[in-house]
Protein backbone atom coordinates (compact mmCIF):
# COMPACT_ATOMS: atom_id res chain seq x y z
CA UNK A 1 0.00 0.00 0.00
CA UNK A 2 1.37 3.38 -1.03
CA UNK A 3 0.60 6.52 0.97
CA UNK A 4 0.33 10.04 -0.43
CA UNK A 5 -0.23 13.23 1.55
CA UNK A 6 -3.24 15.12 0.20
CA UNK A 7 -3.76 18.86 0.71
CA UNK A 8 -6.61 21.19 -0.09
CA UNK A 9 -4.73 23.33 1.22
CA UNK A 10 -6.39 25.70 3.69
CA UNK A 11 -5.10 28.97 5.11
CA UNK A 12 -5.55 30.04 8.70
CA UNK A 13 -6.99 28.24 11.71
CA UNK A 14 -10.65 27.53 12.44
CA UNK A 15 -10.72 30.79 14.42
CA UNK A 16 -9.21 32.71 11.49
CA UNK A 17 -11.72 31.21 9.05
CA UNK A 18 -14.67 32.04 11.29
CA UNK A 19 -13.62 35.71 11.26
CA UNK A 20 -14.36 35.77 7.53
CA UNK A 21 -12.54 36.42 4.23
CA UNK A 22 -9.33 34.86 5.49
CA UNK A 23 -8.19 34.17 1.94
CA UNK A 24 -7.40 37.88 1.57
CA UNK A 25 -4.67 37.68 4.21
CA UNK A 26 -1.45 37.07 2.30
CA UNK A 27 0.65 36.41 5.39
CA UNK A 28 -1.48 33.36 6.17
CA UNK A 29 -0.88 32.04 2.66
CA UNK A 30 2.85 32.47 3.29
CA UNK A 31 2.49 30.57 6.58
CA UNK A 32 0.71 27.77 4.73
CA UNK A 33 3.61 27.45 2.28
CA UNK A 34 6.10 27.39 5.15
CA UNK A 35 4.21 24.69 7.06
CA UNK A 36 3.59 22.47 4.02
CA UNK A 37 7.27 22.70 3.13
CA UNK A 38 8.23 21.28 6.52
CA UNK A 39 5.61 18.55 6.25
CA UNK A 40 6.72 17.58 2.74
CA UNK A 41 10.38 17.42 3.77
CA UNK A 42 9.47 15.14 6.67
CA UNK A 43 7.42 12.89 4.37
CA UNK A 44 10.32 12.85 1.92
CA UNK A 45 12.76 11.74 4.63
CA UNK A 46 10.41 9.10 6.03
CA UNK A 47 9.57 7.40 2.73
CA UNK A 48 6.04 8.49 1.81
CA UNK A 49 5.31 7.95 -1.86
CA UNK A 50 3.96 11.35 -2.88
CA UNK A 51 2.16 14.58 -2.17
CA UNK A 52 -0.92 15.83 -4.02
CA UNK A 53 -2.78 19.14 -4.31
CA UNK A 54 -6.28 19.98 -5.49
CA UNK A 55 -7.37 22.72 -7.94
CA UNK A 56 -9.90 25.35 -6.91
CA UNK A 57 -10.30 29.10 -7.44
CA UNK A 58 -11.78 32.18 -5.69
CA UNK A 59 -11.83 30.58 -2.22
CA UNK A 60 -11.81 33.71 -0.08
CA UNK A 61 -13.38 31.59 2.69
CA UNK A 62 -9.98 29.98 3.33
CA UNK A 63 -10.65 26.39 2.28
CA UNK A 64 -8.79 24.99 -0.74
CA UNK A 65 -6.51 27.86 -1.74
CA UNK A 66 -4.90 25.89 -4.53
CA UNK A 67 -5.25 27.79 -7.79
CA UNK A 68 -2.48 25.94 -9.58
CA UNK A 69 -1.52 22.50 -8.23
CA UNK A 70 1.29 22.12 -10.79
CA UNK A 71 3.00 25.24 -9.41
CA UNK A 72 2.63 23.88 -5.88
CA UNK A 73 4.04 20.56 -7.10
CA UNK A 74 7.09 22.30 -8.51
CA UNK A 75 7.52 24.36 -5.34
CA UNK A 76 7.64 21.16 -3.27
CA UNK A 77 9.73 19.23 -5.79
CA UNK A 78 12.46 21.86 -5.60
CA UNK A 79 12.70 21.30 -1.82
CA UNK A 80 12.56 17.50 -1.71
CA UNK A 81 14.69 14.67 -3.10
CA UNK A 82 12.54 11.64 -3.81
CA UNK A 83 8.91 12.56 -2.97
CA UNK A 84 6.65 12.33 -6.01
CA UNK A 85 4.40 15.32 -6.73
CA UNK A 86 0.94 15.33 -8.26
CA UNK A 87 -2.52 16.79 -8.52
CA UNK A 88 -5.89 15.55 -7.26
CA UNK A 89 -6.68 16.97 -9.54
CA UNK A 90 -6.51 19.39 -12.43
CA UNK A 91 -10.11 20.09 -13.46
CA UNK A 92 -9.98 19.20 -17.14
CA UNK A 93 -13.32 20.62 -18.34
CA UNK A 94 -12.10 24.11 -17.38
CA UNK A 95 -8.66 23.76 -18.96
CA UNK A 96 -6.91 23.87 -22.32
CA UNK A 97 -5.72 20.24 -22.62
CA UNK A 98 -2.61 21.18 -24.60
CA UNK A 99 -1.46 23.52 -21.83
CA UNK A 100 -2.09 20.80 -19.25
CA UNK A 101 -0.02 18.33 -21.28
CA UNK A 102 2.81 20.86 -21.54
CA UNK A 103 2.71 21.85 -17.86
CA UNK A 104 2.83 18.31 -16.50
CA UNK A 105 5.57 17.32 -18.95
CA UNK A 106 7.59 20.33 -17.81
CA UNK A 107 6.98 19.35 -14.19
CA UNK A 108 8.17 15.84 -14.95
CA UNK A 109 11.45 17.19 -16.32
CA UNK A 110 11.95 19.78 -13.59
CA UNK A 111 11.28 17.23 -10.83
CA UNK A 112 13.55 14.58 -12.32
CA UNK A 113 10.73 12.27 -13.38
CA UNK A 114 8.75 12.55 -10.14
CA UNK A 115 5.46 13.84 -11.56
CA UNK A 116 2.08 12.20 -11.09
CA UNK A 117 -0.94 13.36 -13.08
CA UNK A 118 -4.40 13.68 -11.56
CA UNK A 119 -7.50 14.80 -13.43
CA UNK A 120 -10.90 15.74 -12.00
CA UNK A 121 -14.21 16.77 -13.52
CA UNK A 122 -15.07 19.79 -11.36
CA UNK A 123 -18.18 20.27 -9.24
CA UNK A 124 -18.05 23.84 -7.89
CA UNK A 125 -20.06 26.05 -10.21
CA UNK A 126 -18.81 29.35 -8.78
CA UNK A 127 -15.44 28.87 -10.40
CA UNK A 128 -15.92 26.14 -13.06
CA UNK A 129 -18.61 28.18 -14.83
CA UNK A 130 -16.32 31.21 -14.89
CA UNK A 131 -13.02 29.53 -15.73
CA UNK A 132 -14.51 27.29 -18.45
CA UNK A 133 -16.26 30.08 -20.36
CA UNK A 134 -13.32 30.81 -22.66
CA UNK A 135 -12.99 27.17 -23.63
CA UNK A 136 -16.43 25.67 -24.07
CA UNK A 137 -18.75 26.97 -21.36
CA UNK A 138 -18.90 23.78 -19.31
CA UNK A 139 -20.50 23.95 -15.85
CA UNK A 140 -19.59 22.29 -12.57
CA UNK A 141 -21.48 19.04 -11.86
CA UNK A 142 -22.30 18.10 -8.27
CA UNK A 143 -21.67 14.62 -6.87
CA UNK A 144 -24.67 12.35 -7.64
CA UNK A 145 -25.87 14.80 -10.32
CA UNK A 146 -27.11 13.07 -13.47
CA UNK A 147 -28.45 15.45 -16.11
CA UNK A 148 -27.39 17.39 -19.21
CA UNK A 149 -24.88 19.48 -17.23
CA UNK A 150 -23.27 16.31 -15.86
CA UNK A 151 -23.20 14.68 -19.30
CA UNK A 152 -21.55 17.71 -20.92
CA UNK A 153 -19.01 17.97 -18.10
CA UNK A 154 -18.11 14.29 -18.46
CA UNK A 155 -17.86 14.53 -22.26
CA UNK A 156 -15.50 17.51 -22.04
CA UNK A 157 -13.42 15.73 -19.39
CA UNK A 158 -13.02 12.59 -21.48
CA UNK A 159 -12.21 14.52 -24.68
CA UNK A 160 -9.55 16.59 -22.92
CA UNK A 161 -8.11 13.41 -21.41
CA UNK A 162 -7.76 11.82 -24.86
CA UNK A 163 -6.01 14.90 -26.21
CA UNK A 164 -3.53 14.98 -23.31
CA UNK A 165 -2.59 11.32 -23.70
CA UNK A 166 -2.09 11.75 -27.43
CA UNK A 167 -0.03 14.91 -26.85
CA UNK A 168 2.27 12.92 -24.54
CA UNK A 169 2.61 9.82 -26.69
CA UNK A 170 2.47 10.99 -30.31
CA UNK A 171 5.18 13.00 -32.05
CA UNK A 172 2.52 15.04 -33.85
CA UNK A 173 -1.08 15.59 -32.84
CA UNK A 174 -4.22 16.37 -34.79
CA UNK A 175 -7.66 16.04 -33.26
CA UNK A 176 -11.24 16.67 -34.32
CA UNK A 177 -13.71 16.57 -31.43
CA UNK A 178 -16.84 18.17 -30.06
CA UNK A 179 -15.02 20.77 -27.98
CA UNK A 180 -11.53 20.96 -29.49
CA UNK A 181 -10.04 21.02 -32.97
CA UNK A 182 -6.28 20.73 -33.39
CA UNK A 183 -5.52 22.63 -35.56
CA UNK A 184 -8.66 24.77 -35.50
CA UNK A 185 -8.87 25.33 -39.23
CA UNK A 186 -6.85 26.41 -42.28
CA UNK A 187 -3.93 27.95 -40.40
CA UNK A 188 -1.16 29.09 -42.80
CA UNK A 189 2.49 28.36 -41.92
CA UNK A 190 5.22 28.79 -44.50
CA UNK A 191 8.32 29.08 -42.32
CA UNK A 192 11.41 27.60 -43.98
CA UNK A 193 12.74 26.42 -40.62
CA UNK A 194 9.69 24.21 -40.19
CA UNK A 195 10.07 22.78 -43.68
CA UNK A 196 13.74 21.93 -42.96
CA UNK A 197 13.61 20.86 -39.31
CA UNK A 198 9.99 20.54 -38.17
CA UNK A 199 6.83 18.86 -39.39
CA UNK A 200 3.06 18.87 -39.33
CA UNK A 201 2.70 21.24 -42.30
CA UNK A 202 1.38 20.30 -45.74
CA UNK A 203 1.30 22.75 -48.64
CA UNK A 204 1.79 25.68 -46.28
CA UNK A 205 -1.10 24.70 -43.99
CA UNK A 206 -0.77 23.41 -40.39
CA UNK A 207 -2.12 19.87 -40.22
CA UNK A 208 -0.67 18.77 -36.86
CA UNK A 209 1.37 20.12 -33.97
CA UNK A 210 4.06 18.64 -31.77
CA UNK A 211 3.45 19.17 -28.06
CA UNK A 212 6.88 19.43 -26.42
CA UNK A 213 8.58 18.52 -24.24
CA UNK A 214 7.35 14.95 -23.86
CA UNK A 215 7.30 13.61 -20.29
CA UNK A 216 10.38 11.93 -18.86
CA UNK A 217 8.28 8.94 -17.77
CA UNK A 218 7.13 6.70 -20.58
CA UNK A 219 4.58 6.48 -21.96
CA UNK A 220 3.47 9.16 -19.48
CA UNK A 221 3.30 9.86 -15.72
CA UNK A 222 0.95 7.70 -13.62
CA UNK A 223 -2.61 9.00 -13.83
CA UNK A 224 -5.19 9.27 -11.03
CA UNK A 225 -8.81 10.41 -10.81
CA UNK A 226 -10.23 11.87 -7.60
CA UNK A 227 -12.74 11.24 -6.17
CA UNK A 228 -14.62 8.75 -8.28
CA UNK A 229 -17.82 7.44 -6.70
CA UNK A 230 -20.06 6.30 -9.56
CA UNK A 231 -19.93 2.99 -11.40
CA UNK A 232 -19.63 4.85 -14.70
CA UNK A 233 -16.52 6.71 -13.53
CA UNK A 234 -14.95 3.54 -12.13
CA UNK A 235 -15.52 1.68 -15.39
CA UNK A 236 -13.91 4.52 -17.32
CA UNK A 237 -10.88 4.52 -14.99
CA UNK A 238 -10.48 0.77 -15.37
CA UNK A 239 -10.68 0.98 -19.15
CA UNK A 240 -8.12 3.77 -19.31
CA UNK A 241 -5.66 2.36 -16.74
CA UNK A 242 -6.31 5.28 -14.40
CA UNK A 243 -6.02 4.76 -10.63
CA UNK A 244 -9.42 5.62 -9.12
CA UNK A 245 -9.42 7.30 -5.71
CA UNK A 246 -12.63 6.78 -3.72
CA UNK A 247 -13.87 9.33 -1.20
CA UNK A 248 -15.10 7.84 2.08
CA UNK A 249 -18.16 5.78 1.11
CA UNK A 250 -20.37 3.22 2.78
CA UNK A 251 -18.39 -0.07 2.94
CA UNK A 252 -20.86 -1.83 0.65
CA UNK A 253 -20.42 0.87 -2.00
CA UNK A 254 -16.63 0.81 -1.70
CA UNK A 255 -16.51 -2.94 -2.19
CA UNK A 256 -18.95 -2.82 -5.08
CA UNK A 257 -16.87 -0.21 -6.93
CA UNK A 258 -13.66 -2.18 -6.35
CA UNK A 259 -15.37 -5.23 -7.85
CA UNK A 260 -16.42 -3.18 -10.89
CA UNK A 261 -12.83 -2.00 -11.41
CA UNK A 262 -11.50 -5.55 -11.11
CA UNK A 263 -14.12 -6.87 -13.52
CA UNK A 264 -13.35 -4.30 -16.20
CA UNK A 265 -9.57 -4.18 -15.77
CA UNK A 266 -9.19 -7.96 -15.20
CA UNK A 267 -6.79 -7.14 -12.38
CA UNK A 268 -6.85 -8.47 -8.80
CA UNK A 269 -9.39 -6.90 -6.45
CA UNK A 270 -8.05 -3.59 -5.16
CA UNK A 271 -5.45 -3.13 -7.90
CA UNK A 272 -5.77 0.34 -9.43
CA UNK A 273 -7.85 1.59 -6.51
CA UNK A 274 -7.20 3.96 -3.62
CA UNK A 275 -9.10 5.75 -0.87
CA UNK A 276 -9.07 9.17 0.75
CA UNK A 277 -8.86 9.13 4.54
CA UNK A 278 -8.61 11.63 7.38
CA UNK A 279 -5.61 10.80 9.59
CA UNK A 280 -5.15 12.21 13.10
CA UNK A 281 -2.90 10.49 15.66
CA UNK A 282 -2.69 11.69 19.26
CA UNK A 283 -1.90 10.36 22.74
CA UNK A 284 -5.50 9.34 23.38
CA UNK A 285 -8.56 8.62 21.26
CA UNK A 286 -10.43 11.49 22.91
CA UNK A 287 -7.65 13.94 22.09
CA UNK A 288 -7.44 12.74 18.49
CA UNK A 289 -11.20 13.07 18.00
CA UNK A 290 -11.17 16.55 19.54
CA UNK A 291 -8.48 17.62 17.06
CA UNK A 292 -10.45 16.00 14.24
CA UNK A 293 -13.61 17.89 15.19
CA UNK A 294 -11.73 21.19 14.83
CA UNK A 295 -10.28 20.14 11.47
CA UNK A 296 -11.80 17.25 9.51
CA UNK A 297 -15.31 17.51 10.89
CA UNK A 298 -15.34 21.32 10.71
CA UNK A 299 -14.14 21.33 7.11
CA UNK A 300 -16.48 18.54 6.08
CA UNK A 301 -19.55 19.95 7.80
CA UNK A 302 -19.09 23.56 6.70
CA UNK A 303 -17.66 23.09 3.23
CA UNK A 304 -18.28 19.64 1.73
CA UNK A 305 -21.64 18.46 3.08
CA UNK A 306 -23.49 21.27 1.25
CA UNK A 307 -22.15 19.82 -2.02
CA UNK A 308 -23.61 16.40 -1.21
CA UNK A 309 -20.45 14.43 -0.48
CA UNK A 310 -21.78 12.87 2.73
CA UNK A 311 -24.59 11.08 0.86
CA UNK A 312 -22.15 8.37 -0.18
CA UNK A 313 -21.72 7.35 3.47
CA UNK A 314 -25.36 6.29 3.80
CA UNK A 315 -26.36 2.63 3.60
CA UNK A 316 -28.05 2.17 0.18
CA UNK A 317 -30.67 -0.10 1.78
CA UNK A 318 -31.44 1.56 5.12
CA UNK A 319 -30.23 5.12 4.66
CA UNK A 320 -28.28 4.91 7.91
CA UNK A 321 -24.84 6.57 7.82
CA UNK A 322 -21.80 4.35 8.25
CA UNK A 323 -19.75 4.66 11.41
CA UNK A 324 -16.43 6.30 10.50
CA UNK A 325 -14.34 4.66 13.21
CA UNK A 326 -15.43 1.01 13.18
CA UNK A 327 -15.44 0.80 9.37
CA UNK A 328 -12.00 2.31 8.82
CA UNK A 329 -13.51 5.30 7.02
CA UNK A 330 -11.26 7.63 9.02
CA UNK A 331 -7.99 6.91 10.81
CA UNK A 332 -8.36 8.88 14.04
CA UNK A 333 -7.05 7.90 17.46
CA UNK A 334 -3.92 6.58 19.14
CA UNK A 335 -1.31 4.59 17.22
CA UNK A 336 -3.03 1.37 18.32
CA UNK A 337 -6.50 2.61 17.36
CA UNK A 338 -5.39 3.85 13.95
CA UNK A 339 -3.56 0.56 13.33
CA UNK A 340 -6.78 -1.35 13.99
CA UNK A 341 -8.73 1.00 11.70
CA UNK A 342 -6.25 0.46 8.86
CA UNK A 343 -6.30 -3.30 9.44
CA UNK A 344 -10.09 -3.30 9.31
CA UNK A 345 -10.03 -1.42 6.02
CA UNK A 346 -7.49 -3.72 4.39
CA UNK A 347 -9.32 -6.88 5.49
CA UNK A 348 -12.45 -5.82 3.65
CA UNK A 349 -10.89 -3.75 0.87
CA UNK A 350 -7.38 -4.64 -0.41
CA UNK A 351 -6.72 -1.23 -1.96
CA UNK A 352 -3.25 -0.17 -3.12
CA UNK A 353 -3.33 3.54 -2.20
CA UNK A 354 -4.23 5.71 0.76
CA UNK A 355 -4.38 9.46 0.26
CA UNK A 356 -4.00 11.00 3.72
CA UNK A 357 -5.96 14.22 4.05
CA UNK A 358 -3.70 16.77 5.75
CA UNK A 359 -5.77 19.52 7.37
CA UNK A 360 -2.98 22.07 7.43
CA UNK A 361 -3.88 25.23 9.31
CA UNK A 362 -6.92 23.61 10.88
CA UNK A 363 -4.62 21.12 12.63
CA UNK A 364 -1.69 22.61 14.56
CA UNK A 365 1.54 22.24 12.60
CA UNK A 366 3.31 20.29 15.35
CA UNK A 367 0.42 17.82 15.65
CA UNK A 368 0.31 17.36 11.88
CA UNK A 369 4.05 16.70 11.82
CA UNK A 370 3.64 14.15 14.61
CA UNK A 371 0.79 12.46 12.77
CA UNK A 372 2.88 12.17 9.61
CA UNK A 373 5.77 10.68 11.59
CA UNK A 374 3.73 8.24 13.69
CA UNK A 375 1.64 6.95 10.81
CA UNK A 376 4.77 6.04 8.85
CA UNK A 377 7.00 4.79 11.66
CA UNK A 378 4.44 3.10 13.95
CA UNK A 379 1.32 2.23 11.94
CA UNK A 380 2.66 1.31 8.51
CA UNK A 381 5.16 -1.34 9.75
CA UNK A 382 2.30 -3.15 11.52
CA UNK A 383 0.06 -3.29 8.43
CA UNK A 384 2.73 -3.72 5.73
CA UNK A 385 2.20 -7.48 5.46
CA UNK A 386 -1.52 -6.99 4.90
CA UNK A 387 -0.94 -4.51 2.07
CA UNK A 388 1.83 -6.49 0.35
C-alpha positions in Angstrom: 0.0 0.0 0.0 1.4 3.4 -1.0 0.6 6.5 1.0 0.3 10.0 -0.4 -0.2 13.2 1.5 -3.2 15.1 0.2 -3.8 18.9 0.7 -6.6 21.2 -0.1 -4.7 23.3 1.2 -6.4 25.7 3.7 -5.1 29.0 5.1 -5.6 30.0 8.7 -7.0 28.2 11.7 -10.7 27.5 12.4 -10.7 30.8 14.4 -9.2 32.7 11.5 -11.7 31.2 9.1 -14.7 32.0 11.3 -13.6 35.7 11.3 -14.4 35.8 7.5 -12.5 36.4 4.2 -9.3 34.9 5.5 -8.2 34.2 1.9 -7.4 37.9 1.6 -4.7 37.7 4.2 -1.5 37.1 2.3 0.7 36.4 5.4 -1.5 33.4 6.2 -0.9 32.0 2.7 2.9 32.5 3.3 2.5 30.6 6.6 0.7 27.8 4.7 3.6 27.5 2.3 6.1 27.4 5.1 4.2 24.7 7.1 3.6 22.5 4.0 7.3 22.7 3.1 8.2 21.3 6.5 5.6 18.5 6.2 6.7 17.6 2.7 10.4 17.4 3.8 9.5 15.1 6.7 7.4 12.9 4.4 10.3 12.8 1.9 12.8 11.7 4.6 10.4 9.1 6.0 9.6 7.4 2.7 6.0 8.5 1.8 5.3 8.0 -1.9 4.0 11.3 -2.9 2.2 14.6 -2.2 -0.9 15.8 -4.0 -2.8 19.1 -4.3 -6.3 20.0 -5.5 -7.4 22.7 -7.9 -9.9 25.3 -6.9 -10.3 29.1 -7.4 -11.8 32.2 -5.7 -11.8 30.6 -2.2 -11.8 33.7 -0.1 -13.4 31.6 2.7 -10.0 30.0 3.3 -10.6 26.4 2.3 -8.8 25.0 -0.7 -6.5 27.9 -1.7 -4.9 25.9 -4.5 -5.3 27.8 -7.8 -2.5 25.9 -9.6 -1.5 22.5 -8.2 1.3 22.1 -10.8 3.0 25.2 -9.4 2.6 23.9 -5.9 4.0 20.6 -7.1 7.1 22.3 -8.5 7.5 24.4 -5.3 7.6 21.2 -3.3 9.7 19.2 -5.8 12.5 21.9 -5.6 12.7 21.3 -1.8 12.6 17.5 -1.7 14.7 14.7 -3.1 12.5 11.6 -3.8 8.9 12.6 -3.0 6.7 12.3 -6.0 4.4 15.3 -6.7 0.9 15.3 -8.3 -2.5 16.8 -8.5 -5.9 15.5 -7.3 -6.7 17.0 -9.5 -6.5 19.4 -12.4 -10.1 20.1 -13.5 -10.0 19.2 -17.1 -13.3 20.6 -18.3 -12.1 24.1 -17.4 -8.7 23.8 -19.0 -6.9 23.9 -22.3 -5.7 20.2 -22.6 -2.6 21.2 -24.6 -1.5 23.5 -21.8 -2.1 20.8 -19.2 0.0 18.3 -21.3 2.8 20.9 -21.5 2.7 21.9 -17.9 2.8 18.3 -16.5 5.6 17.3 -19.0 7.6 20.3 -17.8 7.0 19.3 -14.2 8.2 15.8 -15.0 11.5 17.2 -16.3 11.9 19.8 -13.6 11.3 17.2 -10.8 13.5 14.6 -12.3 10.7 12.3 -13.4 8.7 12.6 -10.1 5.5 13.8 -11.6 2.1 12.2 -11.1 -0.9 13.4 -13.1 -4.4 13.7 -11.6 -7.5 14.8 -13.4 -10.9 15.7 -12.0 -14.2 16.8 -13.5 -15.1 19.8 -11.4 -18.2 20.3 -9.2 -18.0 23.8 -7.9 -20.1 26.0 -10.2 -18.8 29.3 -8.8 -15.4 28.9 -10.4 -15.9 26.1 -13.1 -18.6 28.2 -14.8 -16.3 31.2 -14.9 -13.0 29.5 -15.7 -14.5 27.3 -18.4 -16.3 30.1 -20.4 -13.3 30.8 -22.7 -13.0 27.2 -23.6 -16.4 25.7 -24.1 -18.7 27.0 -21.4 -18.9 23.8 -19.3 -20.5 23.9 -15.9 -19.6 22.3 -12.6 -21.5 19.0 -11.9 -22.3 18.1 -8.3 -21.7 14.6 -6.9 -24.7 12.4 -7.6 -25.9 14.8 -10.3 -27.1 13.1 -13.5 -28.4 15.5 -16.1 -27.4 17.4 -19.2 -24.9 19.5 -17.2 -23.3 16.3 -15.9 -23.2 14.7 -19.3 -21.5 17.7 -20.9 -19.0 18.0 -18.1 -18.1 14.3 -18.5 -17.9 14.5 -22.3 -15.5 17.5 -22.0 -13.4 15.7 -19.4 -13.0 12.6 -21.5 -12.2 14.5 -24.7 -9.5 16.6 -22.9 -8.1 13.4 -21.4 -7.8 11.8 -24.9 -6.0 14.9 -26.2 -3.5 15.0 -23.3 -2.6 11.3 -23.7 -2.1 11.8 -27.4 0.0 14.9 -26.9 2.3 12.9 -24.5 2.6 9.8 -26.7 2.5 11.0 -30.3 5.2 13.0 -32.1 2.5 15.0 -33.9 -1.1 15.6 -32.8 -4.2 16.4 -34.8 -7.7 16.0 -33.3 -11.2 16.7 -34.3 -13.7 16.6 -31.4 -16.8 18.2 -30.1 -15.0 20.8 -28.0 -11.5 21.0 -29.5 -10.0 21.0 -33.0 -6.3 20.7 -33.4 -5.5 22.6 -35.6 -8.7 24.8 -35.5 -8.9 25.3 -39.2 -6.8 26.4 -42.3 -3.9 28.0 -40.4 -1.2 29.1 -42.8 2.5 28.4 -41.9 5.2 28.8 -44.5 8.3 29.1 -42.3 11.4 27.6 -44.0 12.7 26.4 -40.6 9.7 24.2 -40.2 10.1 22.8 -43.7 13.7 21.9 -43.0 13.6 20.9 -39.3 10.0 20.5 -38.2 6.8 18.9 -39.4 3.1 18.9 -39.3 2.7 21.2 -42.3 1.4 20.3 -45.7 1.3 22.8 -48.6 1.8 25.7 -46.3 -1.1 24.7 -44.0 -0.8 23.4 -40.4 -2.1 19.9 -40.2 -0.7 18.8 -36.9 1.4 20.1 -34.0 4.1 18.6 -31.8 3.4 19.2 -28.1 6.9 19.4 -26.4 8.6 18.5 -24.2 7.4 15.0 -23.9 7.3 13.6 -20.3 10.4 11.9 -18.9 8.3 8.9 -17.8 7.1 6.7 -20.6 4.6 6.5 -22.0 3.5 9.2 -19.5 3.3 9.9 -15.7 1.0 7.7 -13.6 -2.6 9.0 -13.8 -5.2 9.3 -11.0 -8.8 10.4 -10.8 -10.2 11.9 -7.6 -12.7 11.2 -6.2 -14.6 8.7 -8.3 -17.8 7.4 -6.7 -20.1 6.3 -9.6 -19.9 3.0 -11.4 -19.6 4.8 -14.7 -16.5 6.7 -13.5 -14.9 3.5 -12.1 -15.5 1.7 -15.4 -13.9 4.5 -17.3 -10.9 4.5 -15.0 -10.5 0.8 -15.4 -10.7 1.0 -19.2 -8.1 3.8 -19.3 -5.7 2.4 -16.7 -6.3 5.3 -14.4 -6.0 4.8 -10.6 -9.4 5.6 -9.1 -9.4 7.3 -5.7 -12.6 6.8 -3.7 -13.9 9.3 -1.2 -15.1 7.8 2.1 -18.2 5.8 1.1 -20.4 3.2 2.8 -18.4 -0.1 2.9 -20.9 -1.8 0.6 -20.4 0.9 -2.0 -16.6 0.8 -1.7 -16.5 -2.9 -2.2 -19.0 -2.8 -5.1 -16.9 -0.2 -6.9 -13.7 -2.2 -6.3 -15.4 -5.2 -7.9 -16.4 -3.2 -10.9 -12.8 -2.0 -11.4 -11.5 -5.5 -11.1 -14.1 -6.9 -13.5 -13.4 -4.3 -16.2 -9.6 -4.2 -15.8 -9.2 -8.0 -15.2 -6.8 -7.1 -12.4 -6.9 -8.5 -8.8 -9.4 -6.9 -6.5 -8.0 -3.6 -5.2 -5.5 -3.1 -7.9 -5.8 0.3 -9.4 -7.9 1.6 -6.5 -7.2 4.0 -3.6 -9.1 5.7 -0.9 -9.1 9.2 0.7 -8.9 9.1 4.5 -8.6 11.6 7.4 -5.6 10.8 9.6 -5.2 12.2 13.1 -2.9 10.5 15.7 -2.7 11.7 19.3 -1.9 10.4 22.7 -5.5 9.3 23.4 -8.6 8.6 21.3 -10.4 11.5 22.9 -7.6 13.9 22.1 -7.4 12.7 18.5 -11.2 13.1 18.0 -11.2 16.6 19.5 -8.5 17.6 17.1 -10.5 16.0 14.2 -13.6 17.9 15.2 -11.7 21.2 14.8 -10.3 20.1 11.5 -11.8 17.3 9.5 -15.3 17.5 10.9 -15.3 21.3 10.7 -14.1 21.3 7.1 -16.5 18.5 6.1 -19.6 19.9 7.8 -19.1 23.6 6.7 -17.7 23.1 3.2 -18.3 19.6 1.7 -21.6 18.5 3.1 -23.5 21.3 1.2 -22.2 19.8 -2.0 -23.6 16.4 -1.2 -20.4 14.4 -0.5 -21.8 12.9 2.7 -24.6 11.1 0.9 -22.2 8.4 -0.2 -21.7 7.3 3.5 -25.4 6.3 3.8 -26.4 2.6 3.6 -28.0 2.2 0.2 -30.7 -0.1 1.8 -31.4 1.6 5.1 -30.2 5.1 4.7 -28.3 4.9 7.9 -24.8 6.6 7.8 -21.8 4.3 8.2 -19.7 4.7 11.4 -16.4 6.3 10.5 -14.3 4.7 13.2 -15.4 1.0 13.2 -15.4 0.8 9.4 -12.0 2.3 8.8 -13.5 5.3 7.0 -11.3 7.6 9.0 -8.0 6.9 10.8 -8.4 8.9 14.0 -7.0 7.9 17.5 -3.9 6.6 19.1 -1.3 4.6 17.2 -3.0 1.4 18.3 -6.5 2.6 17.4 -5.4 3.9 14.0 -3.6 0.6 13.3 -6.8 -1.4 14.0 -8.7 1.0 11.7 -6.3 0.5 8.9 -6.3 -3.3 9.4 -10.1 -3.3 9.3 -10.0 -1.4 6.0 -7.5 -3.7 4.4 -9.3 -6.9 5.5 -12.4 -5.8 3.6 -10.9 -3.7 0.9 -7.4 -4.6 -0.4 -6.7 -1.2 -2.0 -3.2 -0.2 -3.1 -3.3 3.5 -2.2 -4.2 5.7 0.8 -4.4 9.5 0.3 -4.0 11.0 3.7 -6.0 14.2 4.0 -3.7 16.8 5.7 -5.8 19.5 7.4 -3.0 22.1 7.4 -3.9 25.2 9.3 -6.9 23.6 10.9 -4.6 21.1 12.6 -1.7 22.6 14.6 1.5 22.2 12.6 3.3 20.3 15.3 0.4 17.8 15.6 0.3 17.4 11.9 4.1 16.7 11.8 3.6 14.1 14.6 0.8 12.5 12.8 2.9 12.2 9.6 5.8 10.7 11.6 3.7 8.2 13.7 1.6 6.9 10.8 4.8 6.0 8.9 7.0 4.8 11.7 4.4 3.1 13.9 1.3 2.2 11.9 2.7 1.3 8.5 5.2 -1.3 9.8 2.3 -3.1 11.5 0.1 -3.3 8.4 2.7 -3.7 5.7 2.2 -7.5 5.5 -1.5 -7.0 4.9 -0.9 -4.5 2.1 1.8 -6.5 0.3 
